């Protein structure tokens, strides 16, 4: 199988199986004990939240944050790993309950911007340029509770402040239409890149597309990726799958819609994404029913499906594709794709 892609996942993707309707079902694995799994499973990089790198980050001094992040960098190097990105996790703090950057409380907005700047500092220590900005609670449950016009200005201001704070950093905005906010302010990649173009340095602001997030918006993830790739702005992907318009399921890649997964791989291949050196990130969760000693198969399965689909894309007969499109015989093309995926 093709191996020219590099893969990442986050430590939260090996988890205890709790959900909103039930407690944990698997034992906790400490962060340090998760790192050896990465190379064993065929992964090269770790995705971080700021408080993955430095737990209880709001309670620590700048010197303590630097010390903690430096220790994590040492651990990564010891395992032959790198950090792909760091993302500020604002949504789990009481200060971020109403959205950090768009909160009506100026003290909360200042706290959120402070965490964003601190995230940039942690990036420097861990050896990555990339911040991922998932604007989880930046939205509303009650429209009249905020001035949505002002909220978009506040988001641009927050991004501008971190761009000024750290001239090396890049920001990838990760859009999602809902959950946990009822309606998010930046629901799609189009919104994200429009926001990026309003910042002080658009060349350093791009996007990250997650399969499930695009599907929750009623969009096709491969077309979303194509849009960002056409703009030169697809700086990471979070591949998974989603069974319908419901909560964010983070199913294994290709498990619900194999053809949809094929087209996501196809567009990455068309763009030469592997050659950019950017990572294929997986954001997949083990099923709650999965027993503990096999609760990493969702990661290996997703990576294997991706690589098999790379081979499927590369071996699809291009002459047949060209002939079908020239003849406008799209039924023939559709059957050819389905037959190829089924091994026919």
C-alpha positions as CSV (number, residue, x, y, z in Angstrom):
1,X,0.0,0.0,0.0
2,X,1.0,3.6,-0.5
3,X,3.1,5.0,2.4
4,X,3.9,8.5,1.2
5,X,1.3,10.0,3.5
6,X,2.0,10.9,7.1
7,X,-0.6,10.4,9.8
8,X,-1.5,11.9,13.2
9,X,-4.1,11.5,15.9
10,X,-4.8,13.0,19.2
11,X,-4.5,11.4,22.6
12,X,-8.3,11.9,23.1
13,X,-8.8,9.3,20.4
14,X,-7.7,6.6,22.8
15,X,-10.3,7.1,25.5
16,X,-12.5,5.5,28.2
17,X,-15.7,5.3,26.3
18,X,-17.9,7.6,28.3
19,X,-20.7,9.4,26.5
20,X,-23.6,11.7,27.5
21,X,-25.7,8.7,28.5
22,X,-23.2,6.6,30.4
23,X,-20.0,6.4,32.4
24,X,-16.6,5.2,31.3
25,X,-16.3,1.5,30.3
26,X,-12.5,1.2,29.8
27,X,-9.6,2.1,32.0
28,X,-7.7,5.3,31.7
29,X,-4.4,5.3,29.9
30,X,-2.0,8.0,30.9
31,X,-0.7,10.3,28.2
32,X,2.9,9.1,28.5
33,X,1.7,5.5,28.0
34,X,-0.2,6.4,24.9
35,X,2.9,7.8,23.1
36,X,4.5,4.4,22.3
37,X,1.3,3.4,20.5
38,X,1.9,6.0,17.8
39,X,4.8,4.4,16.0
40,X,3.4,0.9,16.7
41,X,0.2,1.8,14.9
42,X,1.9,3.6,12.0
43,X,1.5,7.2,13.0
44,X,4.1,9.9,13.0
45,X,2.6,12.9,14.8
46,X,0.6,13.9,17.8
47,X,-2.3,16.3,17.8
48,X,-2.5,18.4,21.0
49,X,-4.8,20.7,22.8
50,X,-3.0,23.2,25.0
51,X,-4.0,21.3,28.1
52,X,-3.0,18.0,26.7
53,X,0.5,19.4,26.6
54,X,0.2,21.2,30.0
55,X,-2.6,19.8,32.2
56,X,-4.4,22.3,34.4
57,X,-3.0,25.1,32.3
58,X,-5.0,27.9,33.8
59,X,-3.6,27.2,37.2
60,X,0.1,27.4,36.1
61,X,2.6,30.2,35.8
62,X,4.3,30.9,32.5
63,X,7.4,29.3,33.8
64,X,5.5,26.1,34.8
65,X,3.8,26.1,31.3
66,X,7.2,26.3,29.6
67,X,8.6,23.6,31.8
68,X,5.7,21.2,31.2
69,X,5.7,21.8,27.4
70,X,9.5,21.3,27.3
71,X,9.1,17.9,29.0
72,X,6.4,16.9,26.5
73,X,8.8,17.8,23.7
74,X,11.5,15.6,25.2
75,X,8.9,12.7,25.4
76,X,8.0,13.1,21.8
77,X,11.6,13.1,20.7
78,X,12.2,10.0,22.7
79,X,9.5,8.2,20.8
80,X,10.5,9.6,17.4
81,X,7.4,11.7,17.1
82,X,6.5,15.3,16.3
83,X,3.7,17.6,17.2
84,X,1.3,18.3,14.3
85,X,-0.5,21.2,16.0
86,X,-1.7,22.7,19.2
87,X,-5.3,23.9,19.7
88,X,-6.6,26.0,22.6
89,X,-9.3,24.0,24.5
90,X,-11.5,26.9,25.6
91,X,-14.8,25.0,25.7
92,X,-14.2,23.1,28.9
93,X,-13.5,26.1,31.1
94,X,-16.2,28.1,32.9
95,X,-14.7,31.2,31.4
96,X,-15.6,29.8,27.9
97,X,-19.2,28.8,28.6
98,X,-20.6,31.6,26.4
99,X,-17.8,31.4,23.9
100,X,-14.4,32.8,24.7
101,X,-13.7,35.1,21.8
102,X,-17.3,36.2,21.4
103,X,-18.3,36.3,25.0
104,X,-20.3,39.3,26.2
105,X,-17.9,39.5,29.1
106,X,-14.7,41.4,28.2
107,X,-12.8,39.6,30.9
108,X,-13.7,36.2,29.3
109,X,-12.6,37.6,25.9
110,X,-9.3,38.7,27.3
111,X,-8.8,35.2,28.9
112,X,-9.5,33.5,25.6
113,X,-7.0,35.7,23.7
114,X,-4.5,35.1,26.4
115,X,-4.9,31.3,26.0
116,X,-4.6,31.7,22.3
117,X,-1.3,33.5,22.6
118,X,-0.1,31.0,25.2
119,X,-1.0,28.2,22.6
120,X,1.4,29.9,20.1
121,X,4.1,29.8,22.8
122,X,3.5,26.1,23.3
123,X,3.7,25.6,19.6
124,X,7.2,27.1,19.6
125,X,8.3,24.8,22.4
126,X,6.8,21.6,20.8
127,X,8.3,22.5,17.4
128,X,5.2,23.1,15.3
129,X,4.0,26.2,13.6
130,X,0.3,25.2,13.4
131,X,-2.5,26.3,15.7
132,X,-5.9,24.7,15.0
133,X,-8.8,26.9,16.0
134,X,-12.0,25.0,16.5
135,X,-14.5,27.7,17.6
136,X,-16.6,25.3,19.6
137,X,-18.8,27.6,21.7
138,X,-18.4,30.7,19.5
139,X,-22.1,30.9,18.5
140,X,-25.4,31.1,20.2
141,X,-28.3,29.1,21.6
142,X,-30.4,32.3,21.7
143,X,-29.8,34.6,18.7
144,X,-30.8,37.7,20.6
145,X,-28.1,37.0,23.2
146,X,-25.3,38.4,21.1
147,X,-24.6,40.8,18.3
148,X,-23.5,38.4,15.6
149,X,-22.0,41.2,13.5
150,X,-19.8,42.3,16.4
151,X,-18.9,38.6,17.1
152,X,-17.3,38.2,13.7
153,X,-15.2,41.3,14.3
154,X,-14.2,39.9,17.7
155,X,-13.0,36.6,16.0
156,X,-10.9,38.6,13.5
157,X,-9.4,40.6,16.4
158,X,-8.5,37.5,18.3
159,X,-6.7,36.0,15.3
160,X,-4.9,39.3,14.6
161,X,-3.6,39.5,18.1
162,X,-2.0,36.0,18.0
163,X,-0.6,36.7,14.5
164,X,1.0,39.8,15.9
165,X,2.2,38.0,19.1
166,X,4.0,35.2,17.1
167,X,5.2,36.0,13.6
168,X,6.0,32.3,12.9
169,X,2.6,30.8,13.7
170,X,0.0,29.5,11.2
171,X,-3.7,29.1,12.1
172,X,-6.0,26.5,10.6
173,X,-9.7,27.3,11.4
174,X,-11.7,24.1,11.8
175,X,-15.4,24.8,11.0
176,X,-18.4,23.0,12.4
177,X,-22.1,24.0,12.1
178,X,-23.3,23.0,15.6
179,X,-22.5,21.1,18.7
180,X,-21.8,22.2,21.3
181,X,-23.3,25.6,20.2
182,X,-26.8,25.4,18.7
183,X,-25.6,27.5,15.8
184,X,-21.9,28.2,15.3
185,X,-20.7,31.5,13.8
186,X,-18.2,29.7,11.5
187,X,-20.1,26.7,10.2
188,X,-18.3,25.9,7.0
189,X,-15.0,26.1,5.3
190,X,-16.3,29.0,3.2
191,X,-17.0,31.0,6.3
192,X,-13.6,30.1,7.7
193,X,-11.7,31.2,4.6
194,X,-13.7,34.4,4.3
195,X,-12.7,35.1,7.9
196,X,-9.1,34.3,7.1
197,X,-9.0,36.9,4.3
198,X,-10.1,39.6,6.7
199,X,-7.2,39.0,9.0
200,X,-4.0,41.1,9.2
201,X,-2.0,38.3,7.4
202,X,-4.2,36.0,5.4
203,X,-1.2,34.1,4.2
204,X,-0.9,32.6,7.7
205,X,-4.6,31.6,8.1
206,X,-6.1,28.6,6.5
207,X,-8.4,25.7,7.3
208,X,-8.8,22.2,8.6
209,X,-11.7,20.1,7.3
210,X,-13.2,17.3,9.4
211,X,-15.3,14.8,7.5
212,X,-18.1,14.7,10.0
213,X,-18.3,18.4,10.4
214,X,-18.9,18.9,6.7
215,X,-21.5,16.2,6.7
216,X,-23.3,17.8,9.6
217,X,-23.5,21.0,7.5
218,X,-25.1,18.9,4.7
219,X,-22.1,19.3,2.5
220,X,-19.7,16.9,0.7
221,X,-16.4,16.7,2.5
222,X,-14.5,16.1,-0.7
223,X,-15.9,19.2,-2.3
224,X,-15.1,21.2,0.8
225,X,-11.5,19.9,0.6
226,X,-11.4,20.8,-3.1
227,X,-12.5,24.4,-2.3
228,X,-9.8,24.8,0.3
229,X,-7.2,23.1,-1.9
230,X,-8.0,25.4,-4.8
231,X,-7.3,28.3,-2.4
232,X,-4.1,26.8,-1.2
233,X,-5.6,26.7,2.3
234,X,-6.1,23.1,3.3
235,X,-3.5,22.7,6.1
236,X,-4.8,19.5,7.7
237,X,-7.7,17.1,7.6
238,X,-9.6,15.2,10.3
239,X,-10.9,12.1,8.6
240,X,-13.7,10.1,10.1
241,X,-17.2,9.2,9.1
242,X,-20.8,10.1,10.1
243,X,-24.1,8.2,9.8
244,X,-26.6,10.9,9.1
245,X,-27.3,14.4,10.5
246,X,-27.0,13.8,14.2
247,X,-24.4,14.3,16.9
248,X,-20.7,14.2,15.8
249,X,-20.0,10.4,15.8
250,X,-16.3,10.3,14.8
251,X,-16.8,6.8,13.3
252,X,-13.9,5.0,11.7
253,X,-13.0,6.5,8.2
254,X,-15.0,4.9,5.5
255,X,-17.2,2.9,7.8
256,X,-20.5,4.6,6.9
257,X,-19.9,5.8,3.3
258,X,-17.0,4.1,1.6
259,X,-17.6,6.0,-1.7
260,X,-17.6,9.3,0.1
261,X,-14.3,8.3,1.7
262,X,-12.9,7.3,-1.7
263,X,-13.7,10.8,-3.0
264,X,-12.0,12.4,-0.1
265,X,-8.8,10.4,-0.8
266,X,-9.2,11.2,-4.6
267,X,-9.2,14.9,-4.1
268,X,-6.2,14.7,-1.8
269,X,-4.5,12.7,-4.5
270,X,-5.5,15.1,-7.3
271,X,-3.9,18.0,-5.3
272,X,-0.7,16.1,-4.5
273,X,-1.4,16.6,-0.8
274,X,1.1,14.0,0.4
275,X,3.9,16.1,-1.3
276,X,3.1,19.1,0.8
277,X,4.3,17.3,3.9
278,X,1.1,18.1,5.8
279,X,-0.5,15.4,7.8
280,X,-3.6,13.2,7.4
281,X,-5.2,13.5,10.8
282,X,-7.7,11.0,12.1
283,X,-10.3,12.1,14.6
284,X,-12.0,8.8,15.3
285,X,-13.4,7.3,18.5
286,X,-13.5,3.7,19.5
287,X,-17.1,2.4,19.8
288,X,-18.3,2.4,23.4
289,X,-18.9,-1.3,23.1
290,X,-15.3,-2.1,22.1
291,X,-13.3,-4.0,24.8
292,X,-10.3,-2.3,26.2
293,X,-7.6,-4.6,24.7
294,X,-8.8,-3.8,21.2
295,X,-9.7,-0.2,21.7
296,X,-7.1,1.1,19.1
297,X,-8.4,-0.8,16.1
298,X,-10.4,2.3,15.0
299,X,-7.1,4.0,14.4
300,X,-5.4,1.2,12.5
301,X,-8.6,0.4,10.6
302,X,-9.0,4.0,9.5
303,X,-5.4,4.3,8.4
304,X,-5.6,1.0,6.5
305,X,-8.8,2.0,4.7
306,X,-7.2,5.3,3.7
307,X,-4.1,3.6,2.3
308,X,-6.2,1.0,0.4
309,X,-8.3,3.8,-1.0
310,X,-5.1,5.6,-2.2
311,X,-4.3,2.5,-4.1
312,X,-7.9,2.4,-5.5
313,X,-7.6,6.0,-6.7
314,X,-4.2,5.4,-8.3
315,X,-5.3,2.2,-10.1
316,X,-8.6,3.5,-11.4
317,X,-8.4,3.4,-15.2
318,X,-7.9,7.0,-16.2
319,X,-8.6,6.2,-19.9
320,X,-12.0,4.9,-19.0
321,X,-12.7,7.9,-16.9
322,X,-11.7,10.2,-19.8
323,X,-13.8,8.2,-22.3
324,X,-16.9,8.2,-20.1
325,X,-16.7,11.9,-19.5
326,X,-16.0,12.6,-23.2
327,X,-19.1,10.6,-24.1
328,X,-21.1,12.1,-21.2
329,X,-21.9,8.5,-20.2
330,X,-21.9,9.2,-16.4
331,X,-23.9,6.0,-15.7
332,X,-20.9,4.0,-17.1
333,X,-18.5,6.1,-15.0
334,X,-20.6,5.5,-11.9
335,X,-20.7,1.7,-12.4
336,X,-16.9,1.7,-13.1
337,X,-16.2,3.5,-9.8
338,X,-18.5,1.1,-7.9
339,X,-17.1,-2.0,-9.6
340,X,-13.5,-0.8,-8.8
341,X,-14.4,-0.3,-5.2
342,X,-16.0,-3.7,-5.0
343,X,-12.9,-5.3,-6.7
344,X,-14.7,-6.0,-10.0
